Amino acid sequence: MDKTSYLSKITLTSAVFTLLPIACLVVSVIGNLICYAIGLSYGHYPALPYWPFVSDVGAKAPESCFFGFFLSICGLGVLVCMQFYHEYINDIGRSSCINNVGRLLGWVCYLGSVIVSTFQFPDVPTIHVFGASVYFITCGLWMWTVVAITYGAGSKDSKTFHLLHCRIVLSALATASVISLVFFLMNGHISPWYKTAATTSEWFTVLFQMTMVATLSLELRHIVKFDVTLAIKDKKIQRQPTQSKEAKDAYLPSDKK
């Protein structure tokens, strides 16, 4: 008969779920600024008013190390926030196809961030641009799924009303930033200011998307706690029957009996 032994139990309180989305925004902003400051001190970027792409702050050492570090932590935190948000929506009885699509987009978005942090632009530009495209597109689509879920809540209270409008504005600004990024990037040869406009659009896109993640704390704060229990399954050890002296002697050579 199998026996289950409980080794340890980890409990996450509501404070963790409230602060985690906000922490993702703070880590994203501070981490990118730290990488930019390090690269600027080494002369890797032109001085203001010209502004580098987000990927440029992770293109050269030593800031590339910090870029990968901060992006890995932030990407994992955003994934956790996304998945707990969609699980919370299911648990309160508002499960829908849009919610499931949002959950899937969250995983694809995380995959894009992993590609960006792993394959740096100077070494493998094609894969890096592919990962960035996956991240920006799927994160933008995920933002609109959250808008649809918030709208579908049907609540008439002022908090939900203002939250819905805030998320609509953030999603619209992020979408407009991605479009302007592509436009100015494709026409960067016209003027250096077009490239600066493209880089600024990319930074604002990241800011709008991470701010959207931070708004999830308004729903995740309702999660009282989350328990993780580590358990192992022990199988009952069967004792081998003790052999008699006669049985043991039966296997011995005749000259040793």
GULUMMAR-724346 format. One record per residue (C-alpha): residue number from 0; residue in three letters; z, y, x. Coordinates in steps of 0.2 Angstrom, whole numbers, plus 5000, padded with zeros to 4 digits. Each point is the difference from the previous one (the first is absolute). Example, Ala and Ser with C-alpha at 12.3 -4.5 7.8 and 13.67 -1.06 7.14 Angstrom:
# residues 2
num;residuo;c3;c2;c1
0;Ala;5039;4978;5062 $
1;Ser;4997;5017;5006 $
This chain:
# residues 257
num;residuo;c3;c2;c1
0;Met;5000;5000;5000 $
1;Asp;4995;5017;5007 $
2;Lys;5013;5013;5002 $
3;Thr;4997;5019;5001 $
4;Ser;5010;5011;5012 $
5;Tyr;5001;5019;4998 $
6;Leu;5001;5008;5018 $
7;Ser;4999;5019;4996 $
8;Lys;4997;5013;4987 $
9;Ile;4991;5017;5002 $
10;Thr;5002;5013;4986 $
11;Leu;4990;5016;4999 $
12;Thr;5007;5013;4989 $
13;Ser;4992;5014;4990 $
14;Ala;5002;5012;5014 $
15;Val;4988;4990;5011 $
16;Phe;4987;5001;4987 $
17;Thr;5003;5018;4997 $
18;Leu;4999;5005;5018 $
19;Leu;4986;4989;5006 $
20;Pro;4985;5008;4992 $
21;Ile;5007;5017;5007 $
22;Ala;5003;4993;5017 $
23;Cys;4982;4994;5001 $
24;Leu;4994;5018;4997 $
25;Val;5012;5007;5013 $
26;Val;4995;4987;5013 $
27;Ser;4982;5002;4997 $
28;Val;5001;5019;5002 $
29;Ile;5012;5000;5015 $
30;Gly;4991;4986;5009 $
31;Asn;4983;5008;4999 $
32;Leu;5007;5016;5006 $
33;Ile;5009;4992;5014 $
34;Cys;4984;4991;5006 $
35;Tyr;4990;5017;4998 $
36;Ala;5013;5009;5011 $
37;Ile;5000;4986;5013 $
38;Gly;4981;5001;5001 $
39;Leu;4999;5019;5000 $
40;Ser;5013;5000;5015 $
41;Tyr;4988;4989;5010 $
42;Gly;4985;5010;4995 $
43;His;4991;4987;4990 $
44;Tyr;4996;5012;4986 $
45;Pro;4993;5017;4999 $
46;Ala;5012;5014;4996 $
47;Leu;5002;5008;4982 $
48;Pro;4991;5005;4989 $
49;Tyr;4990;4983;5004 $
50;Trp;5009;4985;4993 $
51;Pro;4998;4982;5004 $
52;Phe;4997;4985;4988 $
53;Val;5014;4990;4996 $
54;Ser;4993;4985;5010 $
55;Asp;4998;5012;5015 $
56;Val;5019;5001;5002 $
57;Gly;5000;4981;5003 $
58;Ala;4984;5000;5011 $
59;Lys;5008;5002;5017 $
60;Ala;5016;4994;5009 $
61;Pro;5014;5004;4999 $
62;Glu;4999;5007;4982 $
63;Ser;4990;4985;4995 $
64;Cys;5016;4989;5002 $
65;Phe;5010;5011;4989 $
66;Phe;4986;5001;4987 $
67;Gly;4999;4981;4998 $
68;Phe;5019;4999;4999 $
69;Phe;5002;5013;4986 $
70;Leu;4985;4994;4991 $
71;Ser;5006;4982;5000 $
72;Ile;5017;5005;4993 $
73;Cys;4993;5012;4987 $
74;Gly;4987;4988;4995 $
75;Leu;5013;4986;4997 $
76;Gly;5011;5012;4991 $
77;Val;4986;5006;4988 $
78;Leu;4995;4982;4996 $
79;Val;5018;4996;4995 $
80;Cys;5001;5016;4989 $
81;Met;4984;4995;4992 $
82;Gln;5004;4982;4996 $
83;Phe;5018;5004;4994 $
84;Tyr;4992;5014;4989 $
85;His;4988;4988;4991 $
86;Glu;5013;4986;4999 $
87;Tyr;5012;5013;4991 $
88;Ile;4986;5004;4988 $
89;Asn;4998;4982;4996 $
90;Asp;5019;4998;4998 $
91;Ile;5001;5014;4987 $
92;Gly;4987;4992;4989 $
93;Arg;4985;5010;5005 $
94;Ser;4990;4987;5009 $
95;Ser;4981;5003;4999 $
96;Cys;4984;4997;5009 $
97;Ile;5001;5017;5007 $
98;Asn;5017;4997;5008 $
99;Asn;4993;4983;5007 $
100;Val;4985;5010;5008 $
101;Gly;5012;5013;5007 $
102;Arg;5010;4986;5008 $
103;Leu;4984;4992;5008 $
104;Leu;4995;5017;5006 $
105;Gly;5017;5003;5009 $
106;Trp;4997;4984;5010 $
107;Val;4982;5005;5005 $
108;Cys;5006;5018;5004 $
109;Tyr;5013;4992;5012 $
110;Leu;4987;4989;5008 $
111;Gly;4990;5016;5003 $
112;Ser;5014;5009;5009 $
113;Val;5003;4984;5011 $
114;Ile;4982;5001;5005 $
115;Val;5002;5018;5004 $
116;Ser;5015;4998;5011 $
117;Thr;4994;4985;5009 $
118;Phe;4982;5004;5003 $
119;Gln;5000;5017;5008 $
120;Phe;4985;5012;4999 $
121;Pro;4994;5002;5018 $
122;Asp;5000;4981;5003 $
123;Val;4994;4993;4983 $
124;Pro;4993;5015;4990 $
125;Thr;4991;4989;4987 $
126;Ile;5015;4990;4995 $
127;His;5011;5015;5001 $
128;Val;4989;5010;4988 $
129;Phe;4998;4985;4989 $
130;Gly;5019;4998;4999 $
131;Ala;5002;5019;4996 $
132;Ser;4987;4999;4987 $
133;Val;5009;4986;4992 $
134;Tyr;5017;5009;5000 $
135;Phe;4994;5016;4993 $
136;Ile;4989;4993;4986 $
137;Thr;5013;4987;4994 $
138;Cys;5015;5012;5002 $
139;Gly;4990;5012;4989 $
140;Leu;4996;4987;4987 $
141;Trp;5018;4995;5000 $
142;Met;5006;5018;4997 $
143;Trp;4989;5000;4984 $
144;Thr;5007;4983;4994 $
145;Val;5018;5008;5002 $
146;Val;4994;5015;4989 $
147;Ala;4993;4988;4987 $
148;Ile;5016;4990;5000 $
149;Thr;5011;5016;4998 $
150;Tyr;4988;5006;4986 $
151;Gly;5002;4983;4992 $
152;Ala;5019;5002;5000 $
153;Gly;4998;5010;4984 $
154;Ser;5017;5009;5003 $
155;Lys;5001;5018;4992 $
156;Asp;5015;5006;5011 $
157;Ser;4997;5014;5012 $
158;Lys;5003;4991;5016 $
159;Thr;4986;4987;4997 $
160;Phe;4989;5014;4994 $
161;His;5002;5010;5016 $
162;Leu;4999;4984;5010 $
163;Leu;4983;4996;4992 $
164;His;4993;5017;5004 $
165;Cys;5007;5000;5018 $
166;Arg;4991;4983;5003 $
167;Ile;4984;5006;4992 $
168;Val;5000;5015;5011 $
169;Leu;5004;4990;5016 $
170;Ser;4986;4987;4996 $
171;Ala;4987;5013;4996 $
172;Leu;5005;5009;5017 $
173;Ala;4999;4984;5010 $
174;Thr;4983;4996;4992 $
175;Ala;4993;5017;5004 $
176;Ser;5007;4999;5018 $
177;Val;4991;4984;5003 $
178;Ile;4983;5007;4993 $
179;Ser;5002;5016;5010 $
180;Leu;5004;4989;5015 $
181;Val;4984;4990;4998 $
182;Phe;4990;5016;4997 $
183;Phe;5006;5010;5015 $
184;Leu;4999;4985;5011 $
185;Met;4982;4996;4996 $
186;Asn;4996;5019;5003 $
187;Gly;5011;5002;5016 $
188;His;4985;5004;5011 $
189;Ile;4997;5016;4990 $
190;Ser;5016;5009;5006 $
191;Pro;5016;4996;5010 $
192;Trp;5009;5006;4985 $
193;Tyr;4992;4987;4989 $
194;Lys;5009;4987;5011 $
195;Thr;5016;5009;4999 $
196;Ala;4998;5000;4981 $
197;Ala;4997;4982;5000 $
198;Thr;5016;4996;5011 $
199;Thr;5010;5012;4989 $
200;Ser;4994;4990;4984 $
201;Glu;5006;4984;5008 $
202;Trp;5017;5006;5004 $
203;Phe;5002;5007;4982 $
204;Thr;4994;4983;4993 $
205;Val;5014;4991;5009 $
206;Leu;5012;5013;4995 $
207;Phe;4995;4998;4981 $
208;Gln;5000;4981;5001 $
209;Met;5017;4999;5008 $
210;Thr;5007;5013;4988 $
211;Met;4994;4989;4986 $
212;Val;5010;4985;5007 $
213;Ala;5015;5011;5001 $
214;Thr;4999;5003;4981 $
215;Leu;5003;4981;4998 $
216;Ser;5019;5003;5003 $
217;Leu;5001;5007;4983 $
218;Glu;4997;4983;4993 $
219;Leu;5007;4989;5014 $
220;Arg;5017;5009;4998 $
221;His;5002;4990;4984 $
222;Ile;5001;4984;5010 $
223;Val;5019;4996;5001 $
224;Lys;4999;4987;5014 $
225;Phe;4989;4987;5007 $
226;Asp;5008;4984;5008 $
227;Val;4992;4989;5013 $
228;Thr;5009;4984;5002 $
229;Leu;4996;4988;5015 $
230;Ala;5002;4982;4995 $
231;Ile;4996;4984;5009 $
232;Lys;4998;4983;4992 $
233;Asp;5009;4986;5009 $
234;Lys;4995;4982;4997 $
235;Lys;5014;4987;5000 $
236;Ile;5001;4990;5016 $
237;Gln;4998;4982;4998 $
238;Arg;5011;4990;5012 $
239;Gln;4991;4986;5009 $
240;Pro;5009;4983;4996 $
241;Thr;5010;4993;5015 $
242;Gln;4992;4985;5007 $
243;Ser;5010;4984;5004 $
244;Lys;5002;4993;5017 $
245;Glu;4989;4985;4994 $
246;Ala;4986;5012;4994 $
247;Lys;5000;5009;5017 $
248;Asp;5000;4984;5010 $
249;Ala;4985;4994;4990 $
250;Tyr;4989;5014;5009 $
251;Leu;5007;4996;5017 $
252;Pro;4990;4989;5012 $
253;Ser;5005;4982;5001 $
254;Asp;5006;5002;5018 $
255;Lys;5012;5014;4995 $
256;Lys;5008;4992;4985 $
